Amino acid sequence: MDAHRRERELYALNDRQKRVAAIYLTQRTTDARFLTDIYHGGDDDWGRFMFRVLVDRELPTGFPLTHAWQRYLPDQFFLADRPRWLEPSPADAAP
């Protein structure tokens, strides 16, 4: 599958159905080992997308998700519309 097809699908979902607030990629969801398969040009288009964001620091023009949480790299990748990990969780709110 074309790597840009995934991006177009995400834009279509975001624009026509429901705003996408984040994407979470793991070795399981991409079906690839991040450091080996993706680096060596595996076939996974989300993996290539992640590689472009992390290594090349390149996001598609106008892409709605611009904040990456790097705590669990390289095994997990979380890209969001804002730095959600800095916000207090609802469970932390006073009753």
N, C-alpha and C positions, 0 to 999 in steps of 0.2 A: 504494500500500500504506500502511496505517495505521502511523504512526511507533511507536505502542505495540506493534504486532505484532512488530516486530523485537526490542523489549525482552523480550516474552513468549517469543519463540523462544530468545533468549539464556538466559533463566532456565530454560526447559525443558531445553536442552542442558546447562547447568551442573548442574541438580538431578537429571536422570535418566540422563544418559549419561556425561559427563566434565566435571570442573571446568574452567571457563574461566579461564585465568590472565591473559589480555590480549586486547585487540583493537587492530588496527593499520589505520587508515584513511588512504587517500591519494586524490588526485584520480582516479586510475585505478580504485580499488576502489569509490569512490562515484559514479564517472562524472559528476563535477561539478567545476567550478572553485570552490575553497573561498571565496575572497573575493567572488566575484560571484554565482554560482548559488545557493549556500547562503544567503548574506546576503539575497538578493532573493527567497527563498522557493521555491527549486527543489523538485522533486518527490521528491528522494532522502530517504528516512526516516533512513538512517544519517547523512546530512549534517545533517539537522535535530537529530538526537540530539547530534552533535558540537557544533553551534552552541549548543544549550542548556547543554552542559557548559562550553564555553569562555567564552561571553559571559554567560550567566545564572548560571554557577557552580551549576548545578542537576543533581543526579543523582537518579534514581528512588530512592525509599525502599528501603533494603536492597540496593542494587545492589552486586555483589561487587567491582567494579573501581573503586577510589577514588583512584588515583595517576596523574596525567597527566605525561608527559614533554613538555616544551615546547620543546625544542631546535630542532626542525624545523618549528615552526608558522610559517605557516599551511598549508604544503603537505602536511604529514604529521601524523597524530594517533595517539598511542600511549597507551592507557589500560590500567593493569595493577592487579593485586591488591596489589602492593607496589612500592616504587621499585627495580625490577630493574636499572635502568641504573646504580645506585650499587654494585651487587654486583660483585666481581671475576669475570671470565669464567673458565670451566674451563681455557681455554688459558693463562691467567696463573698457574695453580697450579703449584707446584714439583713436579717428577717424583718 
